[in-house]
């Protein structure tokens, strides 16, 4: 099983996912997380960054759409 398939499986289970340094610039990964957060209310994503994302950044939109 490939890494993308493993990620999708993990995102569909109740889980806490810790993301370190990734700013969700990759459209495929961003859409995968967006869909998972909409589908799985038991999913929590903790994003660890050195600085806040820029106003127009994709990560900023995800943070706005899913504040918790």
Backbone as CSV, one residue per row, in Angstrom:
resi,resn,N_x,N_y,N_z,CA_x,CA_y,CA_z,C_x,C_y,C_z
1,UNK,0.850,-1.176,0.000,0.000,0.000,0.000,0.895,1.238,0.000
2,UNK,0.568,2.205,-0.862,1.369,3.413,-0.979,1.123,4.400,0.158
3,UNK,1.970,5.404,0.240,1.862,6.401,1.315,0.555,7.187,1.252
4,UNK,0.094,7.556,0.057,-1.156,8.300,-0.045,-2.331,7.465,0.450
5,UNK,-2.343,6.187,0.120,-3.410,5.293,0.580,-3.361,5.140,2.101
6,UNK,-2.178,5.050,2.673,-2.034,4.952,4.130,-2.515,6.229,4.804
7,UNK,-2.195,7.369,4.213,-2.650,8.644,4.760,-4.176,8.708,4.747
8,UNK,-4.789,8.346,3.625,-6.255,8.367,3.527,-6.889,7.457,4.572
9,UNK,-6.333,6.276,4.773,-6.859,5.361,5.786,-6.775,5.976,7.177
10,UNK,-5.645,6.576,7.484,-5.455,7.186,8.806,-6.424,8.343,9.023
11,UNK,-6.679,9.129,7.990,-7.541,10.295,8.113,-9.018,9.924,8.271
12,UNK,-9.377,8.719,7.920,-10.771,8.303,8.049,-11.077,7.675,9.403
13,UNK,-10.067,7.403,10.205,-10.264,6.858,11.553,-10.269,7.999,12.556
14,UNK,-10.887,7.789,13.727,-10.732,8.788,14.787,-9.240,8.886,15.122
15,UNK,-8.678,10.061,15.001,-7.235,10.197,15.185,-6.860,11.644,15.466
16,UNK,-5.670,11.778,16.005,-5.021,13.080,16.106,-3.788,12.981,15.215
17,UNK,-3.738,13.828,14.211,-2.616,13.841,13.273,-1.761,15.064,13.593
18,UNK,-0.475,14.868,13.800,0.449,15.963,14.055,1.233,16.210,12.773
19,UNK,1.153,17.446,12.286,1.826,17.848,11.058,2.901,18.858,11.444
20,UNK,4.142,18.572,11.100,5.246,19.444,11.489,5.870,20.066,10.244
21,UNK,5.745,21.388,10.141,6.416,22.138,9.091,5.789,22.078,7.713
22,UNK,4.698,21.360,7.539,4.058,21.248,6.221,2.982,22.316,6.111
23,UNK,3.008,23.098,5.045,2.095,24.234,4.895,0.930,23.967,3.938
24,UNK,0.734,22.713,3.562,-0.398,22.311,2.729,-0.411,23.010,1.377
25,UNK,0.758,23.208,0.797,0.867,23.815,-0.517,0.548,22.838,-1.646
26,UNK,0.664,21.551,-1.381,0.363,20.532,-2.382,-1.155,20.373,-2.489
27,UNK,-1.731,20.651,-3.654,-3.192,20.616,-3.794,-3.811,19.252,-3.478
28,UNK,-3.143,18.167,-3.857,-3.693,16.831,-3.607,-3.789,16.560,-2.106
29,UNK,-2.714,16.837,-1.384,-2.702,16.604,0.063,-3.701,17.532,0.756
30,UNK,-3.739,18.783,0.341,-4.668,19.744,0.944,-6.116,19.284,0.776
31,UNK,-6.475,18.855,-0.430,-7.840,18.381,-0.680,-8.135,17.092,0.084
32,UNK,-7.135,16.248,0.253,-7.309,15.022,1.030,-7.643,15.365,2.473
33,UNK,-6.903,16.313,3.062,-7.174,16.728,4.436,-8.521,17.440,4.526
34,UNK,-8.835,18.281,3.564,-10.112,18.997,3.566,-11.274,18.007,3.573
35,UNK,-11.237,17.033,2.690,-12.292,16.026,2.616,-12.378,15.215,3.908
36,UNK,-11.222,14.821,4.435,-11.203,14.033,5.671,-11.777,14.823,6.844
37,UNK,-11.425,16.099,6.953,-11.947,16.917,8.051,-13.456,17.126,7.922
38,UNK,-13.958,17.196,6.724,-15.404,17.330,6.519,-16.139,16.019,6.799
39,UNK,-15.489,14.894,6.540,-16.118,13.581,6.664,-15.972,12.962,8.048
40,UNK,-14.907,13.280,8.731,-14.567,12.608,9.988,-14.532,13.625,11.126
41,UNK,-15.603,13.707,11.865,-15.687,14.680,12.962,-14.767,14.336,14.129
42,UNK,-14.258,13.108,14.168,-13.353,12.686,15.238,-11.888,12.904,14.889
43,UNK,-11.626,13.488,13.742,-10.256,13.768,13.311,-9.822,15.134,13.827
44,UNK,-8.661,15.177,14.422,-8.050,16.432,14.865,-6.680,16.539,14.208
45,UNK,-6.356,17.724,13.703,-5.062,17.960,13.077,-4.352,19.047,13.872
46,UNK,-3.172,18.730,14.360,-2.336,19.685,15.079,-1.200,20.054,14.135
47,UNK,-1.116,21.327,13.802,-0.142,21.797,12.827,0.922,22.626,13.549
48,UNK,2.167,22.199,13.478,3.272,22.884,14.159,4.111,23.640,13.132
49,UNK,4.109,24.958,13.247,4.836,25.813,12.307,5.691,26.815,13.065
50,UNK,6.692,27.339,12.419,7.551,28.359,13.034,6.907,29.736,12.987
51,UNK,6.032,29.954,11.977,5.353,31.252,11.875,3.964,31.028,11.277
52,UNK,3.094,31.968,11.514,1.732,31.867,10.998,1.745,31.920,9.473
53,UNK,0.834,31.201,8.835,0.783,31.240,7.368,0.325,32.606,6.868
54,UNK,0.757,32.955,5.673,0.346,34.222,5.064,-1.160,34.225,4.842
55,UNK,-1.726,35.406,4.729,-3.167,35.583,4.600,-3.757,34.798,3.418
56,UNK,-3.035,34.731,2.306,-3.549,34.067,1.107,-3.166,32.580,1.038
57,UNK,-2.493,32.070,2.040,-2.009,30.693,2.028,-3.153,29.678,2.165
58,UNK,-2.964,28.545,1.544,-3.955,27.465,1.607,-4.180,26.992,3.040
59,UNK,-3.120,26.947,3.810,-3.248,26.514,5.202,-4.128,27.475,5.989
60,UNK,-4.028,28.743,5.716,-4.861,29.740,6.398,-6.344,29.441,6.148
61,UNK,-6.678,29.067,4.909,-8.070,28.752,4.585,-8.533,27.501,5.345
62,UNK,-7.681,26.484,5.411,-8.038,25.292,6.177,-8.252,25.622,7.652
63,UNK,-7.394,26.484,8.191,-7.530,26.874,9.589,-8.834,27.640,9.833
64,UNK,-9.227,28.443,8.878,-10.478,29.200,8.991,-11.683,28.266,8.902
65,UNK,-11.629,27.326,7.952,-12.738,26.394,7.760,-12.889,25.405,8.910
66,UNK,-11.781,25.063,9.562,-11.777,24.071,10.651,-11.036,24.631,11.858
67,UNK,-11.603,25.571,12.574,-10.894,26.241,13.662,-10.524,25.337,14.830
68,UNK,-11.237,24.267,15.037,-10.898,23.408,16.177,-9.911,22.323,15.784
